[in-house]
Structures are given as structure tokens and as C-alpha cells.
């Protein structure tokens, strides 16, 4: 495998990041995950722009967009696969132990690997932990993923593929790596960004293309919803057939199927919407 690290391609055995890198020691970094089809990244412009927004929000120097694009092109050409996961990570770089940043330039890594399409539906659970919609990292796609690791492990122990969080006000927020949509009285809703959820790329496109409303919803809206689905860069639109112990028979339902169809058609027609 060939990896882009700080300015060029390297073999995986020669791609080394310092043990003092702030991304490793304190999770001081941001990242993007991009779906590729036959080596072509989907919505790359949106992902590069969000990487820059996350970096600014974390107080990191803004990454060079041209270098990020060169890195993405290099690794997708070096590792050609029919369906791929392109991961771009940008960290605070080598720094002193502790929270203070050093003066060395940030670290930029890009990796491309094959992945297998997820099933059309999954089960989810709700977890007792909350997202802090007023926290310093709210809405940023950072490498501080410890909460997500714990929540997803809990979901797997309960036979589910994703875990959903409320925020500190008990409002529906997001999953560990997904945004969530619900159908209530035939109308499609998704939590607003003010809930603390990530501004997902797929979320924004589905909301625009399918006419979903941004609605501040209680977590127990999941108990009333006629349909529930998840969105993310690697899931596209994925139906939910069980929430905790509640089965949603017939998933994907009609609204979800229509969202799947629209997203499939529109994303195929425009690779960089």
C-alpha cells in the first residue's frame, strides 16, 4: 500500500508519524472520509472545504487545499479499487507532551483502501451518553473519537450497526459516524446543526435533494417515527429496521426508498455536487 505523508507518496512500511504527534498524544487533529468509485472521489470539494473548517475550528493552520487534492489524487491512483474509502487526516504535528502545540508544521496523511458496500438496512441503539452541543468540538470532525469507539462497541454487543446520541438537552443529535433522518406523519426530518451534530456531506445533499426539514426533535421521536434512516459518506442512505427493541417492519419504507433512489441518481449524475 502507498500512503501520502507530508508531501509525497511512501510505501506503508516507510510511512512513519512521530510518537509525539499531537494527533496521537491528545487527539489534536481533524479528518475526512470520502467515498471513491473507480478511483474518483465523491463530493471532494465539499470534503476539502469541511476539512479546512474543522481545522480552523480546532485552531490549526488551514491545510493547503491544493496539497490535499494532490494527496487524494496520488493515493487513489496508487491504490485503484472499484469502491474505496479515502481517508485524509490532518493533525497538530509533533508537539510537547501535554496540550500545548509545538512549532513544527502539521502532519497530513492520505490513505486509500477498498471497502465493501454496507447492507441496505441496519439496527441501531440509543446510548446513555450525550453530545455536548455547546462544547468546543461541537460540529467539528476531529480525531477525538473515544466516545464513538465506546458507543459503537456497545451497539455491536447489542447486535446493532450504529449507536445514536441525544444532546445535553435530550434532543436527537447523531450517530457515531452518521446523521439521522426520521419520518413523522409522512414528513422527513433531520436534527438541525444547532443540535451539535456534524454537518454531514451526505446529510446536506439528502436534505436538499429530498426536501427534508431541519427540526429540533426529542430523542423519543425515534419511538414515534414511521421510518428512520442514516446517512454518511460510506453508507449513502441506509434504512434502519430496528431501534433498540422496536422493530420497523418493511424497512426501507417508501420515504427512505425514495431518498435512496434520488441520492443514487443525483450522485451518479454529478460526482462533485
C-alpha positions in Angstrom: 0.0 0.0 0.0 1.2 3.5 -0.9 0.4 6.4 1.5 0.7 10.1 1.2 2.6 11.6 4.1 3.8 15.2 4.4 4.4 15.9 0.8 4.8 12.7 -1.1 3.9 9.0 -1.6 5.6 6.4 0.6 5.4 2.7 1.0 3.4 1.8 4.1 6.5 0.3 5.8 8.2 3.7 5.3 5.4 5.9 6.3 6.2 6.9 9.9 4.5 9.6 12.1 6.3 10.8 15.2 5.2 9.2 18.5 5.0 12.8 19.7 2.5 13.8 17.1 -0.3 15.8 18.7 -2.9 13.7 16.9 -1.6 10.6 18.6 -0.9 12.0 22.1 -4.0 14.2 22.6 -6.3 13.7 19.6 -5.4 17.1 18.2 -6.4 16.6 14.6 -9.2 16.6 12.0 -10.1 14.2 9.2 -12.4 13.4 6.3 -13.6 10.1 4.9 -14.5 10.2 1.2 -16.2 7.5 -0.9 -14.5 6.7 -4.2 -15.9 4.9 -7.2 -13.4 3.6 -9.7 -10.8 5.9 -8.2 -12.9 9.0 -8.4 -13.8 10.7 -5.1 -17.4 11.8 -4.5 -18.1 15.4 -3.4 -14.3 16.1 -2.9 -14.7 19.9 -3.0 -17.2 19.7 0.0 -14.9 17.4 1.9 -11.8 19.6 1.3 -13.8 22.7 2.4 -15.0 20.9 5.6 -11.5 19.7 6.4 -10.5 23.4 6.4 -13.5 24.4 8.5 -12.7 21.8 11.1 -9.0 22.8 11.2 -10.0 26.4 11.7 -12.4 25.4 14.4 -9.7 23.5 16.2 -7.2 26.4 15.9 -4.9 24.5 13.4 -3.4 26.3 10.4 -5.7 25.9 7.5 -4.4 23.0 5.2 -3.3 23.8 1.7 -6.3 22.8 -0.4 -4.1 22.1 -3.4 -1.9 19.7 -1.4 -4.9 17.9 0.0 -6.2 17.4 -3.6 -2.8 16.2 -4.8 -2.6 13.8 -1.9 -6.1 12.4 -2.7 -5.3 12.0 -6.4 -1.9 10.3 -5.7 -3.3 7.7 -3.3 -6.3 6.9 -5.5 -4.1 6.4 -8.5 -1.6 4.3 -6.4 -4.3 2.1 -4.9 -7.0 1.6 -7.6 -10.1 -0.2 -6.3 -13.8 -0.3 -7.6 -15.2 1.1 -4.4 -12.9 2.8 -2.0 -12.5 4.6 1.3 -10.3 7.7 1.1 -9.2 9.0 4.5 -7.4 12.3 4.9 -6.0 13.1 8.4 -4.5 16.5 9.4 -3.0 16.8 12.9 -1.2 19.3 15.0 2.1 17.6 14.2 5.0 16.8 16.6 4.5 18.7 19.9 5.5 18.7 23.5 3.7 16.2 25.8 0.6 17.9 27.1 -1.9 20.2 25.4 0.5 22.9 24.1 1.2 22.7 20.4 4.7 22.7 19.0 6.1 24.9 16.3 6.6 22.1 13.7 4.2 22.1 10.7 1.1 19.9 10.9 1.0 16.4 9.7 -1.0 15.5 6.5 -1.8 11.8 5.7 -4.0 10.4 3.0 -4.8 6.7 2.6 -7.0 4.9 0.1 -8.3 1.3 0.6 -11.1 -0.9 -0.7 -14.3 -1.3 1.3 -17.5 -3.3 0.8 -20.9 -1.7 0.4 -23.0 -1.8 3.6 -26.3 -3.6 3.7 -29.4 -1.6 2.8 -30.7 -1.6 6.4 -29.2 -1.9 9.9 -30.3 -1.9 13.5 -29.4 1.0 15.9 -29.4 1.5 19.6 -29.6 4.7 21.7 -26.9 5.2 24.3 -26.9 6.9 27.7 -24.1 9.3 26.9 -24.8 12.7 25.3 -23.3 15.0 22.7 -22.4 18.4 24.1 -23.9 20.8 21.6 -22.2 23.7 23.4 -18.7 22.1 23.6 -15.6 23.4 21.9 -15.6 20.5 19.4 -19.3 20.5 18.5 -19.8 20.2 14.8 -16.1 19.6 14.1 -14.8 16.4 12.5 -11.9 15.7 14.8 -9.8 12.7 15.6 -11.0 12.7 19.2 -13.3 9.7 18.7 -13.1 7.9 22.0 -16.8 8.4 22.7 -17.7 7.0 19.3 -15.5 3.9 19.8 -17.2 3.1 23.1 -20.7 3.7 21.7 -20.2 1.7 18.6 -18.7 -1.2 20.6 -21.9 -1.1 22.8 -24.0 -1.2 19.6 -22.2 -4.2 18.3 -22.7 -6.0 21.6 -26.4 -5.5 21.2 -26.4 -6.7 17.6 -26.7 -3.3 16.1 -24.6 -1.5 13.4 -24.8 2.1 14.9 -25.4 4.0 18.1 -27.4 7.2 18.3 -26.8 10.1 20.7 -29.1 12.7 22.2 -27.5 16.0 23.2 -27.4 17.5 26.7 -31.0 18.8 26.3 -32.3 15.4 25.4 -32.8 16.2 21.8 -32.0 13.8 18.9 -28.5 14.5 17.6 -26.5 12.0 15.5 -24.8 8.6 15.4 -21.1 7.7 16.0 -20.3 8.3 12.3 -23.7 9.1 10.8 -26.5 11.7 10.6 -30.1 10.5 11.3 -33.4 11.2 9.5 -36.8 10.3 10.7 -40.2 10.2 9.1 -43.1 11.6 11.1 -46.6 11.8 9.6 -45.1 11.2 6.2 -42.7 14.2 6.5 -38.9 13.8 6.5 -36.9 15.5 9.3 -33.3 15.7 10.4 -31.8 17.4 13.5 -30.5 20.9 12.9 -26.8 21.7 13.2 -27.6 23.6 16.5 -28.2 20.1 18.0 -24.5 19.6 17.9 -24.5 17.1 15.0 -21.8 17.1 12.4 -22.6 19.0 9.2 -22.5 15.8 7.1 -21.9 16.0 3.4 -24.4 13.3 2.6 -26.8 14.8 5.1 -26.8 18.1 3.3 -27.3 16.6 -0.1 -30.1 14.3 1.1 -31.8 17.2 2.8 -31.5 19.4 -0.3 -32.5 16.7 -2.8 -35.3 15.1 -0.8 -36.8 18.2 0.9 -36.1 17.2 4.5 -36.9 19.7 7.2 -34.3 20.6 9.9 -36.3 20.0 13.1 -35.4 20.1 16.8 -36.7 16.7 17.9 -36.7 14.9 21.2 -34.8 11.6 21.4 -38.1 9.8 21.8 -39.1 10.9 18.3 -37.4 7.6 17.4 -40.2 5.8 19.2 -42.9 7.5 17.1 -41.1 7.6 13.7 -42.7 5.6 10.8 -39.2 5.3 9.2 -35.7 6.0 10.3 -32.6 6.1 8.1 -28.9 7.0 8.4 -26.6 8.9 6.1 -22.8 9.1 5.8 -20.2 9.2 3.1 -19.8 5.4 3.1 -23.4 4.4 3.8 -25.0 6.9 1.4 -28.7 6.3 2.6 -29.1 3.3 4.9 -32.5 2.3 6.3 -33.0 1.3 10.0 -35.1 -1.8 10.7 -34.7 -1.7 14.5 -34.3 1.0 17.1 -33.4 -0.5 20.5 -36.1 -3.2 20.9 -38.6 -1.6 18.4 -38.8 -3.2 15.0 -39.7 -1.1 12.0 -41.2 -3.7 9.6 -40.8 -3.2 5.9 -37.7 -1.2 6.1 -36.7 0.5 3.9 -40.1 2.3 3.8 -41.4 4.4 0.9 -39.8 7.7 2.0 -36.5 6.0 2.6 -36.6 4.2 -0.7 -37.3 7.4 -2.5 -34.4 9.1 -0.7 -32.1 6.2 -1.7 -33.3 6.4 -5.3 -32.8 10.2 -5.5 -29.4 10.1 -3.9 -28.2 7.3 -6.2 -29.4 9.1 -9.3 -28.2 12.5 -8.4 -24.8 11.4 -7.1 -24.2 9.4 -10.2 -25.0 12.4 -12.4 -22.7 14.8 -10.6 -19.5 13.4 -8.9 -18.7 16.7 -7.2 -22.0 18.4 -6.3 
